Amino acid sequence: MMSTSAVGTRGWAARPWQSKASVSIQSAQLTPTRMLELAVHAATGVQDDRGWVSVRGRSSTRVDLRVRDLVRVETAAVLFFHVEVARVSGGVTARTAVDEYQVNESGLHALVAVGNRKVLGYPSYERYMEAFGQLVQGQDGAATVLLTSGR
C-alpha cells in the first residue's frame, strides 16, 4: 500500500481524483459549535462491511477523522481527512479535505496513471460527506451543500 500526503510528491495535479473530493457547506442559522457537533455526529452513521469513519480529534474550529478499511486483514486507517469550520459574514461554513490516503497498488503500478488509482476508503468518505450534508440540511433547510467529486 502506498501512503501519500495531501500535497503528494508530484503536487495537486498528480493526486488521484478521489483525494480531491470535498463537501462545502454554508449555513446562516447554525453556530460553529453546532456545525462541529454535526460533523462529529455524521461519523457515527458511516459504518458497513467495508469500513467505518471515526473521529481522531477535535478543536474549536476543526474535526479530524479517519477511515478504517475492514476489507484488509488489519483494520488500519487508510484515509485521513478533516472538517474545517469558519464563521463568515452571514453565517458559518464547513469544508472537508483529505489529508492523507493510501491507494491500491498492483503489478501494473507503472502503467496506471496516478489520477486513475483508487483511494482506499473512498466510499466511506463519500458516504460521510453525504451524511454530513444531510444532517446540516435537516437542521437548516436553507443551507447550501456542494459535494465535489474531485474530477
VOPAGU-2260 file (C-alpha; in pm, 1 decimal, decimal comma):
REM VOPAGU-2260
SITE   aa  ch    i         X         Y         Z
SITE  MET   A    0       0,0       0,0       0,0
SITE  MET   A    1     116,1     347,6     -74,3
SITE  SER   A    2      56,9     627,0     172,0
SITE  THR   A    3      59,5     975,0      30,4
SITE  SER   A    4       9,0    1311,4     190,6
SITE  ALA   A    5    -242,1    1558,9      56,3
SITE  VAL   A    6      34,4    1755,3    -111,5
SITE  GLY   A    7     192,5    1445,6    -257,8
SITE  THR   A    8     531,9    1415,9    -415,6
SITE  ARG   A    9     423,8    1548,1    -752,2
SITE  GLY   A   10     170,8    1810,7    -646,1
SITE  TRP   A   11    -204,6    1852,3    -662,8
SITE  ALA   A   12    -247,9    1753,9   -1027,3
SITE  ALA   A   13     -84,6    1413,4    -975,2
SITE  ARG   A   14    -320,6    1311,5    -695,3
SITE  PRO   A   15    -597,4    1056,7    -758,8
SITE  TRP   A   16    -926,4    1234,5    -825,5
SITE  GLN   A   17   -1092,4    1084,9    -514,3
SITE  SER   A   18    -836,4    1255,3    -289,7
SITE  LYS   A   19    -960,9    1594,4    -412,7
SITE  ALA   A   20   -1325,8    1527,8    -324,3
SITE  SER   A   21   -1490,4    1751,1     -64,5
SITE  VAL   A   22   -1817,8    1883,6      65,7
SITE  SER   A   23   -1860,7    2257,4     121,3
SITE  ILE   A   24   -2147,2    2375,3     339,1
SITE  GLN   A   25   -2279,6    2720,0     421,3
SITE  SER   A   26   -2546,9    2789,5     681,6
SITE  ALA   A   27   -2695,4    3114,6     803,1
SITE  GLN   A   28   -2867,4    2950,5    1101,5
SITE  LEU   A   29   -2612,6    2715,8    1260,4
SITE  THR   A   30   -2339,7    2819,1    1501,0
SITE  PRO   A   31   -1980,9    2698,7    1453,0
SITE  THR   A   32   -2021,1    2477,6    1761,2
SITE  ARG   A   33   -2335,7    2315,2    1620,1
SITE  MET   A   34   -2170,1    2263,4    1280,5
SITE  LEU   A   35   -1881,8    2080,8    1453,0
SITE  GLU   A   36   -2128,0    1869,4    1651,8
SITE  LEU   A   37   -2298,0    1766,4    1327,2
SITE  ALA   A   38   -1957,6    1686,0    1171,6
SITE  VAL   A   39   -1882,7    1453,0    1464,5
SITE  HIS   A   40   -2231,7    1301,8    1457,5
SITE  ALA   A   41   -2209,6    1228,9    1083,6
SITE  ALA   A   42   -1916,9     993,9    1153,0
SITE  THR   A   43   -2130,4     770,1    1374,6
SITE  GLY   A   44   -2359,9     686,8    1083,3
SITE  VAL   A   45   -2089,5     570,5     842,1
SITE  GLN   A   46   -2012,9     206,0     902,0
SITE  ASP   A   47   -2065,3    -100,4     685,8
SITE  ASP   A   48   -1891,2    -425,5     599,7
SITE  ARG   A   49   -1619,6    -238,0     404,2
SITE  GLY   A   50   -1511,6      30,0     650,3
SITE  TRP   A   51   -1602,9     296,3     900,2
SITE  VAL   A   52   -1535,2     659,1     984,5
SITE  SER   A   53   -1424,0     765,9    1331,6
SITE  VAL   A   54   -1315,1    1088,0    1499,1
SITE  ARG   A   55    -942,0    1130,0    1574,2
SITE  GLY   A   56    -953,9    1471,3    1737,7
SITE  ARG   A   57   -1142,9    1794,0    1771,5
SITE  SER   A   58   -1066,8    2160,6    1831,5
SITE  SER   A   59   -1284,3    2471,7    1834,3
SITE  THR   A   60   -1270,1    2502,4    1453,0
SITE  ARG   A   61   -1179,2    2156,9    1324,1
SITE  VAL   A   62   -1263,4    1787,3    1347,7
SITE  ASP   A   63   -1003,0    1531,3    1237,1
SITE  LEU   A   64   -1138,8    1198,0    1112,8
SITE  ARG   A   65   -1011,8     869,4     971,9
SITE  VAL   A   66   -1147,7     585,3     761,5
SITE  ARG   A   67   -1059,3     232,0     861,4
SITE  ASP   A   68   -1083,5     -31,0     589,8
SITE  LEU   A   69   -1242,8    -356,5     702,7
SITE  VAL   A   70   -1167,6    -539,7     378,6
SITE  ARG   A   71    -797,8    -558,7     458,8
SITE  VAL   A   72    -679,3    -811,4     716,2
SITE  GLU   A   73    -575,7    -542,5     962,7
SITE  THR   A   74    -810,0    -254,6    1038,1
SITE  ALA   A   75    -553,1      20,0     995,9
SITE  ALA   A   76    -665,7     363,5     889,5
SITE  VAL   A   77    -634,8     413,1     514,1
SITE  LEU   A   78    -765,5     769,1     476,6
SITE  PHE   A   79    -738,4    1075,4     698,7
SITE  PHE   A   80    -948,6    1387,9     645,5
SITE  HIS   A   81   -1078,5    1686,2     835,7
SITE  VAL   A   82   -1369,9    1925,7     856,1
SITE  GLU   A   83   -1278,7    2291,9     897,3
SITE  VAL   A   84   -1546,1    2530,6    1026,7
SITE  ALA   A   85   -1527,2    2909,5     995,3
SITE  ARG   A   86   -1752,6    3198,1    1087,0
SITE  VAL   A   87   -1818,1    3418,6     783,9
SITE  SER   A   88   -2033,7    3720,0     717,4
SITE  GLY   A   89   -2389,6    3594,7     732,0
SITE  GLY   A   90   -2323,6    3253,8     881,5
SITE  VAL   A   91   -2090,7    2958,5     907,8
SITE  THR   A   92   -1904,5    2749,8     652,9
SITE  ALA   A   93   -1767,2    2397,7     676,3
SITE  ARG   A   94   -1546,4    2212,2     432,2
SITE  THR   A   95   -1388,7    1868,5     424,8
SITE  ALA   A   96   -1043,7    1796,7     284,4
SITE  VAL   A   97    -838,4    1479,5     252,3
SITE  ASP   A   98    -510,1    1498,6     443,8
SITE  GLU   A   99    -353,1    1158,0     382,9
SITE  TYR   A  100    -457,1     849,1     188,7
SITE  GLN   A  101    -348,1     511,8      59,6
SITE  VAL   A  102    -405,9     382,3    -290,2
SITE  ASN   A  103    -444,0      33,0    -430,2
SITE  GLU   A  104    -115,7     -93,0    -565,5
SITE  SER   A  105     -96,6    -355,1    -834,0
SITE  GLY   A  106     157,3    -516,8   -1057,7
SITE  LEU   A  107      59,5    -260,8   -1320,2
SITE  HIS   A  108     175,4      27,8   -1098,0
SITE  ALA   A  109     391,8     184,7   -1369,9
SITE  LEU   A  110     116,6     155,6   -1630,2
SITE  VAL   A  111    -168,3     308,9   -1427,8
SITE  ALA   A  112    -176,4     686,8   -1418,1
SITE  VAL   A  113    -175,7     830,5   -1064,7
SITE  GLY   A  114    -508,6    1001,2   -1129,6
SITE  ASN   A  115    -669,2     664,3   -1207,1
SITE  ARG   A  116    -556,0     482,0    -893,0
SITE  LYS   A  117    -825,9     414,3    -636,9
SITE  VAL   A  118    -806,1     572,7    -293,7
SITE  LEU   A  119    -872,8     313,2     -24,6
SITE  GLY   A  120   -1167,6     403,2     196,3
SITE  TYR   A  121   -1313,3     649,8     -55,2
SITE  PRO   A  122   -1668,0     501,4     -49,3
SITE  SER   A  123   -1681,8     556,9     329,0
SITE  TYR   A  124   -1553,0     913,6     287,9
SITE  GLU   A  125   -1816,0     978,0      21,3
SITE  ARG   A  126   -2092,1     842,3     248,5
SITE  TYR   A  127   -1961,1    1065,9     529,4
SITE  MET   A  128   -1980,5    1375,6     307,6
SITE  GLU   A  129   -2338,5    1289,9     209,3
SITE  ALA   A  130   -2440,1    1218,7     571,2
SITE  PHE   A  131   -2285,0    1544,3     693,7
SITE  GLY   A  132   -2467,7    1742,9     426,5
SITE  GLN   A  133   -2798,6    1575,0     510,1
SITE  LEU   A  134   -2758,6    1643,0     882,8
SITE  VAL   A  135   -2690,2    2010,9     818,1
SITE  GLN   A  136   -2985,4    2042,5     580,1
SITE  GLY   A  137   -3203,6    1872,3     840,6
SITE  GLN   A  138   -3112,7    2149,3    1086,7
SITE  ASP   A  139   -3114,2    2433,3     831,7
SITE  GLY   A  140   -3327,3    2369,2     524,7
SITE  ALA   A  141   -3181,4    2678,0     354,8
SITE  ALA   A  142   -2820,4    2559,8     394,5
SITE  THR   A  143   -2612,6    2526,0      79,7
SITE  VAL   A  144   -2438,2    2190,7      38,9
SITE  LEU   A  145   -2197,7    2142,7    -250,7
SITE  LEU   A  146   -2043,0    1798,4    -299,5
SITE  THR   A  147   -1737,6    1797,8    -526,7
SITE  SER   A  148   -1618,7    1462,9    -656,1
SITE  GLY   A  149   -1269,6    1587,0    -733,5
SITE  ARG   A  150   -1296,0    1520,9   -1107,6
